Amino acid sequence: MIETLLVGSGAAIGAMLRFTLNNYFEPQTKRLPKSTFFINLTGSLLLGIFFGMHLSDPIYLFLGTGIMGGYTTFSTYNFELFVLWKNDRSMFYRYLFGSYGLGMLLSFIGIVIGSKL
């Protein structure tokens, strides 16, 4: 039961952070979805840091599974890829490979940073 509360409360915080950042960036339709790109990349870095820190299970459930789960935007990302596929194939490929490539790199960097904390 406590695990569910940790994940749920963390997810609420992550979703509020995502909502705030989405409102900070201007809405994107046919251009690069800057807010989702930023959120997914910073989420990759932070999740890597949390993982690299070898946090206790309750803290990781709250920060990693909860906050980062609510913060990152995989379903939004896939919808935006679909829109880009229809409107701008060049941007589609840049967004796809930029998100995954940079996301993996930042996850690795985060693990290295977290393991040194």
DOMAR-855025 format. One line per 3 residues: number of its first residue (from 0); their letters; for each residue x, y, z of C-alpha. Coordinates in nm, 2 decimals. Example, Ala and Ser with C-alpha at 12.3 -4.5 7.8 and 13.67 -1.06 7.14 Angstrom:
// DOMAR-855025
0) as) 1.23,-0.45,0.78  1.37,-0.11,0.71
// end
This chain:
// DOMAR-855025
0) mie) 0.00,0.00,0.00  0.28,0.24,0.09  0.45,0.17,-0.25
3) tll) 0.13,0.27,-0.43  0.11,0.60,-0.23  0.48,0.68,-0.31
6) vgs) 0.43,0.62,-0.68  0.10,0.80,-0.70  0.21,1.11,-0.51
9) gaa) 0.53,1.13,-0.71  0.34,1.09,-1.04  0.11,1.38,-0.94
12) iga) 0.41,1.60,-0.88  0.57,1.49,-1.21  0.25,1.56,-1.40
15) mlr) 0.23,1.91,-1.25  0.59,1.98,-1.35  0.52,1.86,-1.70
18) ftl) 0.21,2.07,-1.73  0.40,2.38,-1.61  0.68,2.33,-1.86
21) nny) 0.43,2.26,-2.14  0.27,2.59,-2.07  0.61,2.77,-2.06
24) fep) 0.69,2.67,-2.42  0.46,2.79,-2.69  0.23,2.52,-2.85
27) qtk) 0.39,2.33,-3.14  0.20,2.17,-3.42  0.41,2.13,-3.73
30) rlp) 0.75,2.22,-3.57  0.97,2.05,-3.32  0.76,1.99,-3.00
33) kst) 1.01,2.17,-2.78  0.85,2.10,-2.45  0.81,1.73,-2.49
36) ffi) 1.17,1.71,-2.63  1.30,1.90,-2.33  1.10,1.71,-2.08
39) nlt) 1.19,1.37,-2.21  1.56,1.46,-2.22  1.57,1.61,-1.87
42) gsl) 1.37,1.31,-1.75  1.63,1.07,-1.90  1.91,1.25,-1.73
45) llg) 1.73,1.27,-1.39  1.62,0.90,-1.41  1.98,0.81,-1.48
48) iff) 2.10,1.01,-1.18  1.85,0.85,-0.95  1.94,0.50,-1.08
51) gmh) 2.31,0.57,-1.05  2.27,0.69,-0.69  2.15,0.34,-0.58
54) lsd) 1.86,0.49,-0.39  1.66,0.29,-0.14  1.35,0.13,-0.29
57) piy) 1.10,0.37,-0.13  1.29,0.68,-0.25  1.34,0.54,-0.60
60) lfl) 0.97,0.45,-0.62  0.88,0.81,-0.53  1.14,0.98,-0.75
63) gtg) 1.21,0.74,-1.04  0.88,0.55,-1.09  0.65,0.83,-0.95
66) img) 0.79,1.17,-1.04  0.97,1.07,-1.35  0.68,0.85,-1.47
69) gyt) 0.44,1.15,-1.43  0.70,1.39,-1.58  0.80,1.22,-1.90
72) tfs) 0.56,1.21,-2.19  0.59,0.89,-2.39  0.23,0.89,-2.52
75) tyn) 0.25,1.26,-2.61  0.58,1.20,-2.78  0.43,0.92,-3.00
78) fel) 0.13,1.14,-3.10  0.37,1.42,-3.19  0.57,1.18,-3.40
81) fvl) 0.26,1.08,-3.58  0.17,1.45,-3.66  0.53,1.51,-3.78
84) wkn) 0.51,1.21,-4.00  0.21,1.36,-4.17  0.35,1.71,-4.19
87) drs) 0.73,1.71,-4.20  0.92,1.39,-4.25  1.26,1.56,-4.21
90) mfy) 1.15,1.69,-3.86  1.00,1.35,-3.78  1.34,1.18,-3.82
93) ryl) 1.53,1.45,-3.63  1.28,1.43,-3.34  1.28,1.05,-3.34
96) fgs) 1.65,1.00,-3.34  1.73,1.31,-3.14  1.50,1.21,-2.86
99) ygl) 1.62,0.85,-2.84  1.98,0.92,-2.91  2.02,1.21,-2.68
102) gml) 1.79,1.04,-2.42  2.01,0.74,-2.41  2.33,0.95,-2.38
105) lsf) 2.18,1.16,-2.10  2.06,0.85,-1.92  2.42,0.72,-1.93
108) igi) 2.56,1.06,-1.82  2.30,1.06,-1.53  2.41,0.71,-1.42
111) vig) 2.77,0.82,-1.41  2.68,1.14,-1.22  2.45,0.96,-0.98
114) skl) 2.71,0.69,-0.90  2.95,0.96,-0.79  2.70,1.13,-0.55
// end
